[in-house]
Amino acid sequence: MATALSTATPARERSTSKERVVGVFRASPFTYATLIVVSAVLCVPLVFVVSIALSSDQTVNANTFTILPREFHWDNFTRVFGTDLPMQRFLLNSMIISAGAVIGQVLSSGLVGYAFARLRAPGKNALFIIVLATMMIPAQITMIPQFILFKELGWVNTYLPLIVPNFFSNAFNVFLVRQFVSRLPSEIDEAAMVDGLGFFGIYRRIMLPMLAPVLIAIGIFTLTATWGDFMGPLIYLNDESKMPLALGVQYITSTSAALQAPPWNLVMVGSILLTLPMILVYYLGQRYLYEMDISGGSAGVK
């Protein structure tokens, strides 16, 4: 009888403790009201963009925009492809550059991060610290040396400066993969080695399926950064036919005649075309971002 009571008491205590934890994190109506207000404020710029995109040319010339749309000229979404600029080509260029960057980052980050987590080599930890230290270097410092390097290689006015560097990964993505792999038991690798698998065999057959959440998250991060990149194409691309959509949207403002307001409704349509794919990608990939569990993913720099 005493044993049963002693067994039931800890179980009851655990249940009470669990209920107490749930009660602490239960959101109140005030919390929901605050979130709604903050979300509404953050959505104002997006609503304003939609309102301008649906405006008529008369509204643009008169500069009488409103936050909430009063006009609904849906034909603006087709008119933007009828300008003198090759918008279809801009979209295709963005897809080519973004796809190449995503493939490069996913392939290189997975291999380098797995190597830092599993391979044993002298000076590996020091090299990893050096890789992390590169995150502290501002991109503006390396901009001119990179341009000189790519100019000497003959890569200016091509897609290569925007795609090839991604095949060498970056410190942040390597850190994500390394920490993710560090949480996986090393016995998996040892058992695979006993079965005769080498480094690449273990990575391709065993680790790669496990790394799916973090690699998809890296792909989403890279796609988001590359799809909306403006500075890189502005520096390296000269031909209009090679420009991505982020740079092409800026060129829409040059289609206006002298002393005439730029077609802001068409500019905002281009901005929406830049934004919608990213919203769709996040909606489809948010499950993998949660699975990656960045907040709890740090296993310590060993």
Secondary structure as UniProt FT lines:
FT   HELIX           2..24
FT   HELIX           29..53
FT   HELIX           57..62
FT   TURN            74..75
FT   HELIX           76..79
FT   HELIX           80..82
FT   HELIX           87..118
FT   TURN            122..123
FT   HELIX           124..133
FT   HELIX           134..136
FT   HELIX           139..153
FT   TURN            156..157
FT   HELIX           160..163
FT   HELIX           164..168
FT   HELIX           171..182
FT   HELIX           187..194
FT   TURN            195..196
FT   HELIX           199..202
FT   HELIX           203..207
FT   HELIX           208..210
FT   HELIX           212..227
FT   HELIX           231..236
FT   HELIX           240..242
FT   HELIX           245..252
FT   HELIX           253..255
FT   TURN            258..259
FT   HELIX           264..292
FT   TURN            295..296
//
